[in-house]
């Protein structure tokens, strides 16, 4: 019985030992399990949806030869609409730093109508802000499954303007504007291959002439034109799938 009690005391002491204490008495320290760390390196594709708000600066001008507009100078036509699309890119991680390149295309369709009148006659303008696409560099900081990043690049924005005069004449023009895009976002890795994101993009597009040379009957105003300069602000959520990259470690063991 006395020997049994001594064995129980020794077992109790060993169970309560720390790894360092166990090493002091010649016992092997327990081995900790490998700690998985998400690596952001690799190609990815995904989809996103959100809300795009902004304003389109409309600038009609003419020589006065034709009474085609009472709108003067530049006026803004604000709008907001849902948007959704696809994205894809590549990230490369070195330590906590992540650099990458991403392209996206978003679908949207929002028209805004505005009438100008002097109490007797009127002019109607309708602007439409359509689909858009961007190509951007990304620079981020990774902390485990989290990625915080800034992005800058170039974007294409589809725009359309329609002008209707009091006499019923209609002029319409459309095109794509190229301009800078900046923003930032946060991503979180749900699994080894699936990430979710929240991002913001701001696009600034220079003035682009969409309609030229108003014609009314036999008359033409060679200096007449209508230009647009959209500015957009977009907030989106999205999900991405990352393909495994052969040269990137998936698990970093910590002992």
DRENDREN-138394 format. One record per residue (C-alpha): residue number from 1; z, y, x. Coordinates in Angstrom, 3 decimals, padded with zeros to 6 digits, always signed. Layout:
{r NUM,{Z,Y,X}};
...
# end
This chain:
{r 1,{+000.000,+000.000,+000.000}};
{r 2,{+000.818,+002.404,+002.821}};
{r 3,{-002.589,+001.770,+004.450}};
{r 4,{-004.363,+002.392,+001.129}};
{r 5,{-002.612,+005.754,+000.722}};
{r 6,{-003.675,+006.779,+004.223}};
{r 7,{-007.298,+005.930,+003.441}};
{r 8,{-007.175,+008.089,+000.316}};
{r 9,{-005.826,+011.036,+002.322}};
{r 10,{-008.590,+010.720,+004.953}};
{r 11,{-011.287,+010.554,+002.250}};
{r 12,{-009.875,+013.639,+000.573}};
{r 13,{-009.948,+015.598,+003.825}};
{r 14,{-013.555,+014.614,+004.559}};
{r 15,{-014.744,+015.615,+001.076}};
{r 16,{-013.184,+019.058,+001.431}};
{r 17,{-014.691,+019.745,+004.870}};
{r 18,{-017.363,+022.394,+005.446}};
{r 19,{-020.486,+021.451,+007.452}};
{r 20,{-019.010,+023.156,+010.529}};
{r 21,{-015.736,+021.246,+010.211}};
{r 22,{-017.627,+017.992,+009.773}};
{r 23,{-019.579,+018.695,+012.969}};
{r 24,{-016.280,+019.253,+014.846}};
{r 25,{-015.162,+015.714,+014.086}};
{r 26,{-018.540,+014.219,+014.925}};
{r 27,{-019.892,+013.809,+011.396}};
{r 28,{-023.531,+014.825,+010.622}};
{r 29,{-023.896,+018.034,+008.605}};
{r 30,{-025.525,+017.650,+005.183}};
{r 31,{-029.279,+018.403,+005.048}};
{r 32,{-030.311,+021.112,+002.596}};
{r 33,{-033.405,+020.631,+000.474}};
{r 34,{-036.603,+022.558,+001.412}};
{r 35,{-036.875,+025.958,-000.245}};
{r 36,{-040.263,+026.603,-001.864}};
{r 37,{-041.765,+030.061,-001.252}};
{r 38,{-044.844,+031.260,-003.139}};
{r 39,{-047.752,+032.257,-000.921}};
{r 40,{-050.160,+034.804,-002.401}};
{r 41,{-053.103,+033.865,-000.170}};
{r 42,{-056.134,+032.571,-002.035}};
{r 43,{-058.842,+033.249,-004.595}};
{r 44,{-057.905,+033.833,-008.235}};
{r 45,{-059.507,+034.504,-011.611}};
{r 46,{-057.974,+035.661,-014.875}};
{r 47,{-058.116,+037.599,-018.111}};
{r 48,{-056.419,+040.784,-019.283}};
{r 49,{-055.913,+042.929,-022.381}};
{r 50,{-054.395,+046.333,-023.006}};
{r 51,{-054.858,+049.896,-024.204}};
{r 52,{-057.162,+052.554,-022.809}};
{r 53,{-056.555,+056.235,-023.524}};
{r 54,{-058.315,+059.279,-022.185}};
{r 55,{-060.528,+062.254,-022.867}};
{r 56,{-064.195,+063.017,-022.438}};
{r 57,{-065.182,+066.495,-021.346}};
{r 58,{-068.375,+067.517,-023.162}};
{r 59,{-070.420,+070.406,-021.748}};
{r 60,{-073.379,+071.596,-023.837}};
{r 61,{-075.570,+074.398,-022.526}};
{r 62,{-078.850,+076.084,-023.493}};
{r 63,{-080.796,+079.300,-022.975}};
{r 64,{-080.600,+080.437,-026.579}};
{r 65,{-084.265,+079.843,-027.267}};
{r 66,{-083.238,+077.254,-029.838}};
{r 67,{-080.251,+077.582,-032.162}};
{r 68,{-079.129,+074.039,-031.391}};
{r 69,{-075.423,+074.501,-030.817}};
{r 70,{-072.561,+076.833,-031.491}};
{r 71,{-070.280,+074.901,-029.081}};
{r 72,{-069.698,+076.808,-025.869}};
{r 73,{-068.269,+075.846,-022.506}};
{r 74,{-066.462,+072.535,-021.998}};
{r 75,{-064.414,+070.909,-024.734}};
{r 76,{-062.436,+067.660,-024.596}};
{r 77,{-062.641,+064.809,-027.088}};
{r 78,{-059.589,+062.543,-026.766}};
{r 79,{-059.677,+058.869,-027.683}};
{r 80,{-057.755,+055.614,-027.419}};
{r 81,{-058.764,+052.004,-027.969}};
{r 82,{-057.893,+048.396,-027.247}};
{r 83,{-059.583,+046.805,-024.260}};
{r 84,{-059.877,+043.352,-022.764}};
{r 85,{-061.795,+041.563,-020.063}};
{r 86,{-061.849,+039.369,-016.992}};
{r 87,{-060.864,+039.852,-013.354}};
{r 88,{-061.016,+037.990,-010.060}};
{r 89,{-060.307,+038.506,-006.398}};
{r 90,{-058.789,+037.328,-003.148}};
{r 91,{-055.375,+037.965,-001.565}};
{r 92,{-054.253,+037.449,+002.028}};
{r 93,{-050.535,+037.388,+002.821}};
{r 94,{-048.991,+038.032,+006.236}};
{r 95,{-045.209,+038.155,+006.105}};
{r 96,{-044.237,+040.325,+003.131}};
{r 97,{-047.529,+042.265,+003.256}};
{r 98,{-050.391,+041.324,+000.939}};
{r 99,{-053.889,+042.808,+001.096}};
{r 100,{-056.712,+041.934,-001.257}};
{r 101,{-059.921,+042.822,-003.030}};
{r 102,{-060.329,+042.643,-006.809}};
{r 103,{-063.164,+043.174,-009.289}};
{r 104,{-062.849,+043.395,-013.053}};
{r 105,{-064.927,+044.061,-016.150}};
{r 106,{-063.422,+045.312,-019.423}};
{r 107,{-064.912,+045.538,-022.894}};
{r 108,{-064.134,+048.490,-025.165}};
{r 109,{-065.862,+050.576,-027.816}};
{r 110,{-064.431,+053.851,-029.110}};
{r 111,{-066.280,+056.745,-030.754}};
{r 112,{-064.896,+060.219,-031.469}};
{r 113,{-066.485,+062.768,-033.821}};
{r 114,{-066.123,+066.562,-033.749}};
{r 115,{-067.833,+069.335,-035.779}};
{r 116,{-068.367,+072.921,-034.699}};
{r 117,{-069.133,+075.552,-037.364}};
{r 118,{-069.325,+079.300,-037.733}};
{r 119,{-068.748,+079.121,-041.487}};
{r 120,{-072.438,+079.012,-042.264}};
{r 121,{-074.051,+076.486,-039.936}};
{r 122,{-072.654,+073.493,-038.024}};
{r 123,{-073.244,+071.196,-035.064}};
{r 124,{-071.863,+067.631,-034.841}};
{r 125,{-070.933,+065.800,-031.658}};
{r 126,{-070.025,+062.128,-031.326}};
{r 127,{-068.934,+060.680,-028.001}};
{r 128,{-068.512,+056.986,-027.264}};
{r 129,{-066.592,+055.439,-024.382}};
{r 130,{-067.697,+051.861,-023.834}};
{r 131,{-067.243,+049.087,-021.301}};
{r 132,{-066.145,+049.613,-017.712}};
{r 133,{-065.882,+047.792,-014.408}};
{r 134,{-064.070,+048.379,-011.123}};
{r 135,{-064.061,+047.143,-007.526}};
{r 136,{-060.765,+047.885,-005.774}};
{r 137,{-058.740,+047.185,-002.644}};
{r 138,{-055.093,+046.180,-003.149}};
{r 139,{-052.130,+046.665,-000.806}};
{r 140,{-048.866,+045.042,-001.824}};
{r 141,{-045.378,+043.925,-000.879}};
{r 142,{-044.297,+040.384,-001.759}};
{r 143,{-040.726,+039.310,-002.412}};
{r 144,{-040.679,+035.618,-003.301}};
{r 145,{-042.571,+035.184,-006.581}};
{r 146,{-042.860,+038.982,-007.075}};
{r 147,{-045.739,+041.170,-005.863}};
{r 148,{-045.702,+044.969,-006.067}};
{r 149,{-049.004,+046.658,-005.209}};
{r 150,{-051.091,+049.832,-005.161}};
{r 151,{-054.841,+049.794,-005.686}};
{r 152,{-057.760,+052.156,-005.041}};
{r 153,{-061.508,+051.796,-005.421}};
{r 154,{-064.529,+052.738,-007.503}};
{r 155,{-065.333,+052.283,-011.173}};
{r 156,{-068.290,+052.390,-013.560}};
{r 157,{-067.763,+053.781,-017.072}};
{r 158,{-070.265,+053.538,-019.927}};
{r 159,{-070.581,+056.712,-022.029}};
{r 160,{-072.762,+057.865,-024.924}};
{r 161,{-073.165,+061.234,-026.650}};
{r 162,{-074.890,+061.991,-029.959}};
{r 163,{-075.655,+065.528,-031.119}};
{r 164,{-076.779,+066.419,-034.643}};
{r 165,{-077.910,+069.961,-035.460}};
{r 166,{-077.622,+071.669,-038.826}};
{r 167,{-081.311,+071.084,-039.413}};
{r 168,{-080.850,+067.322,-039.108}};
{r 169,{-082.355,+066.923,-035.647}};
{r 170,{-080.608,+064.240,-033.571}};
{r 171,{-080.376,+063.956,-029.800}};
{r 172,{-078.725,+060.981,-028.129}};
{r 173,{-078.113,+059.932,-024.549}};
{r 174,{-076.171,+057.249,-022.728}};
{r 175,{-075.469,+056.144,-019.177}};
{r 176,{-072.969,+054.847,-016.623}};
{r 177,{-070.759,+057.159,-014.575}};
{r 178,{-069.443,+056.259,-011.107}};
{r 179,{-066.072,+057.580,-009.990}};
{r 180,{-062.793,+056.850,-008.174}};
{r 181,{-060.122,+054.578,-009.672}};
{r 182,{-056.458,+054.427,-008.585}};
{r 183,{-053.436,+052.567,-009.893}};
{r 184,{-050.758,+049.989,-009.264}};
{r 185,{-049.077,+046.956,-010.736}};
{r 186,{-046.575,+044.117,-010.641}};
{r 187,{-047.315,+040.393,-010.559}};
{r 188,{-045.015,+037.412,-010.955}};
{r 189,{-045.780,+033.797,-010.030}};
{r 190,{-044.745,+031.470,-012.846}};
{r 191,{-045.884,+028.375,-010.937}};
{r 192,{-047.735,+027.527,-007.737}};
{r 193,{-051.042,+028.516,-009.374}};
{r 194,{-050.256,+030.699,-012.424}};
{r 195,{-049.390,+034.411,-012.205}};
{r 196,{-048.775,+037.066,-014.852}};
{r 197,{-049.250,+040.802,-014.331}};
{r 198,{-048.746,+044.322,-015.639}};
{r 199,{-050.971,+047.059,-014.212}};
{r 200,{-052.124,+050.645,-014.684}};
{r 201,{-055.491,+052.144,-013.748}};
{r 202,{-056.683,+055.752,-013.868}};
{r 203,{-060.405,+056.516,-013.671}};
{r 204,{-061.884,+059.941,-012.907}};
{r 205,{-065.631,+060.203,-013.517}};
{r 206,{-067.693,+063.273,-012.550}};
{r 207,{-069.920,+065.145,-014.948}};
{r 208,{-073.102,+063.309,-015.890}};
{r 209,{-075.973,+064.774,-017.916}};
{r 210,{-076.940,+062.507,-020.795}};
{r 211,{-079.237,+064.719,-022.916}};
{r 212,{-081.875,+067.183,-021.675}};
{r 213,{-084.563,+069.457,-023.153}};
{r 214,{-083.744,+069.974,-026.825}};
{r 215,{-086.858,+069.999,-028.984}};
{r 216,{-087.132,+071.456,-032.483}};
{r 217,{-090.600,+071.285,-033.959}};
{r 218,{-093.075,+072.897,-031.553}};
{r 219,{-090.281,+074.572,-029.533}};
{r 220,{-088.493,+073.219,-026.469}};
{r 221,{-085.532,+074.591,-024.541}};
{r 222,{-086.052,+073.417,-020.924}};
{r 223,{-082.562,+074.482,-019.809}};
{r 224,{-080.697,+072.700,-022.568}};
{r 225,{-078.483,+069.719,-021.757}};
{r 226,{-075.294,+067.897,-022.735}};
{r 227,{-073.044,+066.472,-020.017}};
{r 228,{-069.928,+064.314,-020.160}};
{r 229,{-067.058,+063.740,-017.710}};
{r 230,{-064.675,+060.974,-018.871}};
{r 231,{-061.102,+060.475,-017.658}};
{r 232,{-059.416,+057.183,-018.574}};
{r 233,{-055.871,+055.805,-018.373}};
{r 234,{-055.462,+052.062,-018.950}};
{r 235,{-052.367,+049.855,-019.193}};
{r 236,{-052.986,+046.091,-019.195}};
{r 237,{-051.209,+042.766,-019.164}};
{r 238,{-052.907,+039.685,-017.779}};
{r 239,{-052.698,+036.134,-016.546}};
{r 240,{-054.395,+034.679,-013.453}};
{r 241,{-054.994,+031.259,-011.937}};
{r 242,{-054.825,+031.032,-008.133}};
{r 243,{-056.784,+028.348,-006.320}};
{r 244,{-055.006,+026.561,-003.475}};
{r 245,{-055.970,+027.932,-000.071}};
{r 246,{-056.279,+025.243,+002.599}};
{r 247,{-054.988,+027.459,+005.399}};
{r 248,{-051.968,+028.809,+003.543}};
{r 249,{-048.547,+027.110,+003.543}};
{r 250,{-047.225,+026.224,+000.111}};
{r 251,{-043.666,+025.239,+001.065}};
{r 252,{-041.583,+026.777,+003.792}};
{r 253,{-038.690,+024.518,+004.633}};
{r 254,{-035.312,+026.054,+005.412}};
{r 255,{-032.678,+023.911,+007.153}};
# end
